């Protein structure tokens, strides 16, 4: 994996659950988006298997995305599990002028936690 905290490309983390039918259906779409966005790092996180990376954060709706650039949070929230919706969101976030946003503390440290993984 590239260094997610020190890259100009996007880090796109999808938080899902193995038991979630919607997540299972979205996985192929997420993988396709990863192939189509070669300059970005895509990470699939299972809320149970990867809970150490997310601390005490409770994800209630799936899929939830966290998007960073250079360790700075650009987006955190639920997304429609549709390729076009996510592709448009990522295109918007990829613009250099996009400002960082406030996100839960547990997610803010995700780029560094992924580097230690």
C-alpha positions, 0 to 999 in steps of 0.5 A: 500500500502507498503511504496514505498519510503523505500522498497527493492522491486520495485515500478512500476508506469504505467502512462496511460489515461482512454480514451487510447484504448492501456492502457485499453487493457494493464490494465489486463496485468499490473494487472497480472504482479502485481500478479506475482511480489509479492515483488513489488508495482504496481500503475496504474496512470491516467494522468488526474485523478492523475495529482497532483502526476505528476505535469506539466509533459506531458505524450505523449505516453502510456503506460509510466512506472516509476520504482523505488527501495528504492525511487531511479529511475531505469527506466522511459519511454514508454514500449511496452504494452506486458507482455513479454516485461514488465516482461523482463524489470522488471527482469532486473531492479530487479537486485541489481546492477542496478544504478539509472538514471536521470528522470524528476523532476516531476516523481522523487518525485513520491514515496514520493507523493504516500506515502502521498496519 
